[in-house]
Amino acid sequence: MKQANVTVYGSRQCPDTSRAVRYLDEHRIAYEFKDVDETPEYNDYIADLNGGKRVLPTIRINNETLINPDPKVLGRAVEEATAS
């Protein structure tokens, strides 16, 4: 099984971001966290991915974008990305 390339763009103050990160941590899924509070430039990137809107969390898995996914959608996306 290969490992998915997961990047979470979010804020540690955002409950939706916390939910997504908690899911990834609980399922031992490796990810890179990009904090928009520490690096505001990520807001423009997020807006570009989301049709001009800043939606948190925005999660990139390999080359797919998930916008504030619920845990089931997030889990399915990671599973698909790691399938051989």
C-alpha positions as CSV (number, residue, x, y, z in Angstrom):
1,M,0.0,0.0,0.0
2,K,1.4,3.4,-0.9
3,Q,1.2,6.5,1.2
4,A,-1.0,9.4,0.1
5,N,0.5,12.9,-0.1
6,V,-1.8,14.8,2.3
7,T,-1.6,18.5,3.0
8,V,-4.0,20.3,5.3
9,Y,-4.5,24.1,4.9
10,G,-6.3,25.4,7.9
11,S,-6.2,27.2,11.2
12,R,-5.6,25.7,14.6
13,Q,-8.5,28.0,15.8
14,C,-10.9,26.4,13.4
15,P,-13.2,23.6,14.7
16,D,-13.5,22.1,11.3
17,T,-9.8,22.0,10.8
18,S,-9.3,20.5,14.3
19,R,-11.9,17.8,13.4
20,A,-10.0,16.9,10.2
21,V,-6.6,16.8,11.8
22,R,-7.9,14.7,14.7
23,Y,-9.3,12.2,12.2
24,L,-5.9,12.0,10.4
25,D,-4.1,11.7,13.7
26,E,-6.4,9.0,15.0
27,H,-6.0,7.0,11.9
28,R,-2.2,7.5,11.8
29,I,-2.4,9.2,8.4
30,A,0.7,11.3,7.7
31,Y,0.1,14.9,6.6
32,E,1.7,18.3,6.3
33,F,-0.1,21.1,8.1
34,K,-0.1,24.6,6.5
35,D,-1.3,27.1,9.1
36,V,-3.0,30.1,7.4
37,D,-2.7,32.1,10.7
38,E,1.1,31.8,10.6
39,T,1.4,32.1,6.8
40,P,-1.4,34.3,5.5
41,E,-0.2,33.9,1.9
42,Y,-1.9,30.4,1.9
43,N,-5.3,32.2,1.9
44,D,-4.8,33.2,-1.7
45,Y,-3.9,29.6,-2.7
46,I,-6.9,28.3,-0.8
47,A,-9.2,30.8,-2.5
48,D,-7.8,29.8,-5.9
49,L,-8.6,26.2,-5.2
50,N,-12.1,27.1,-3.9
51,G,-13.5,29.3,-6.6
52,G,-12.4,32.5,-4.8
53,K,-13.6,31.5,-1.3
54,R,-11.4,30.9,1.7
55,V,-12.8,27.6,3.1
56,L,-11.1,25.8,6.0
57,P,-9.9,23.2,6.0
58,T,-8.9,22.8,2.4
59,I,-7.1,19.4,2.1
60,R,-5.0,18.3,-0.9
61,I,-4.6,14.5,-1.2
62,N,-2.2,13.7,-4.0
63,N,-3.6,16.1,-6.7
64,E,-7.3,16.2,-5.5
65,T,-8.8,18.9,-3.4
66,L,-11.3,18.4,-0.6
67,I,-13.1,21.4,0.8
68,N,-14.1,20.9,4.5
69,P,-14.8,17.2,4.1
70,D,-16.6,15.2,6.7
71,P,-14.7,12.3,8.2
72,K,-16.3,9.7,5.9
73,V,-15.3,11.6,2.8
74,L,-11.8,12.3,4.1
75,G,-11.3,8.6,5.0
76,R,-12.6,7.4,1.6
77,A,-10.3,9.9,-0.2
78,V,-7.2,8.7,1.7
79,E,-8.2,5.1,1.1
80,E,-8.6,5.7,-2.7
81,A,-5.2,7.6,-2.8
82,T,-3.4,4.7,-1.1
83,A,-5.0,1.9,-3.1
84,S,-2.5,-0.1,-5.1
